[in-house]
Structures are given as structure tokens and as C-alpha cells.
Amino acid sequence: MLSKAKIKFIKSLQVKKYRKQEQCFVVQGAKSVQELLASDFEVSLVLGTADFFAHTSQQIHAETIEVTAKELTDLSEFQTNDSALAVARLKLNHPLTIRPNTFALVLDDIRDPGNLGTIIRTADWFGIHTIIASDETADFYNPKVISATMGSFVRVEIYYTNLEDYLGKTTLPVFGAYLDGKDVHHTSFGSSGLIVIGNESRGISDSLEKFITDKITIPRYGQAESLNAAIATAVICDNIVRHKA
């Protein structure tokens, strides 16, 4: 039986203030919940339909409550969620080690949750598992971010920090996406580095420019003013992987 107290608790986690207070977040949809259950996240509650519980192959070490599809839809921020919902503990925001011969993304003030979620999913596709984000970047645990990752949030780690301090200490090459940089198709990325993606409308902050060792650009062949940040990330990641291969 789903109590009113649990309904109130779950709905409160749609707000960042309460996610921080409770140190919990919500995952919605059968695929994402199954990815969560197979990960190292600590799961405290799983709501699911009878069909979800009958067909999930993951062991569930958490409280489980069987609910109807309508109850899930009423609870969910996304009306398409009619199978499962889970509550898990936030992970600590701690510095991440960038392993040898790997790349990491640096996100400078990416505000749109959908963009952040798509960037995380894109990073996972190209085998990039580390993201360094400015404090102003959208919250990793925002339900819209989690949904847009399509489960990739369990494989990509993120660290929020002051980017000036972080980039000022790195010894890795720092590639920054600009409109007037070197053609990304002819850039030698080497075996490791940081890829800085700027804000959706303003690009990379002026205060970070001095840390950029290599300015890169995606050549424009049409008349569009700019590329979406997530799309630009995908193009750059593709070129990194192709040059490494």
C-alpha cells in the first residue's frame, strides 16, 4: 500500500532543495530503474506494477511496493512512466581521478537539464565516464536529467567544482569548443585530455579562456548560428574516438 507520506516524500524529490535535504533522488521508467538496480547506487524504495516485478531480472535489496500504472503516472513527472519508479541515495560530490589514456568532459554552465542528460548519454556512448561540471551546471539528480540519460547516469560520474581552480591545477591538455578554433576534423587530440563545452548561449566563460591549450571548432557548412551543446559534444567525442583509433 502506497501511503500518503511516501507520495509526499517522492514528489518532494522533484525539487533540488529536498533532494539535498533528504540526500535522495528519483529514477523513473522500467529501463532506468533496471539500470539503477544493477548499479552500485544504494536503492531504498522501488515502486512497480505487477508486470514489472514479474519480468525484472535484477535482485532488489530495497523496500518494494506494488502499484498500478495509474498510481505511477500520478506520481511521475513524466506521464509515459507507467511501469516503475525508484528512490536511491545521492553519491557524495568528490574529486574524480582521470585515468591514463582517457578523456573527460568539462561542462561550463550547462543549464538545460535535457542538454545535460543528453551529454551524459553521449559520453557513455563514446566511452567517456568522467564529467567535471561548474557549480552552475544543472543538477545531475534532476529528474529531467536522469530521464534524458536513458540509464547512462549509472556509468558516468560527475564532479561539481570551481572550474577556474580545477583547470588551473591540471597538467592535461585542455581543448575548448569555440567558433574560431582549429577544425575538429584535423585536430590531433592525443591519448588524453579535457574537453570544455560552454554555456548554451554564451559559450565558454572568459575567465576560463586562459586555461584552454587548444581551441577547436566544428566547421559550419550552412547558415545556422550555432549548434546545440549536446550535439556539439557528440561531434567532438566522435572525432576524439576516430583519431584515437
PyMOL commands that set and color helices and strands:
alter all, ss='L'
color gray80, all
select helices_A, chain A and resi 4-12+16-22+30-37+50-55+69-75+113-125+143-149+152-154+163-169+184-186+206-211+229-244
alter helices_A, ss='H'
color red, helices_A
select strands_A, chain A and resi 24-28+43-48+63-66+84-89+103-107+130-134+157-161+174-183+193-197+214-217
alter strands_A, ss='S'
color yellow, strands_A
deselect
rebuild
show_as cartoon
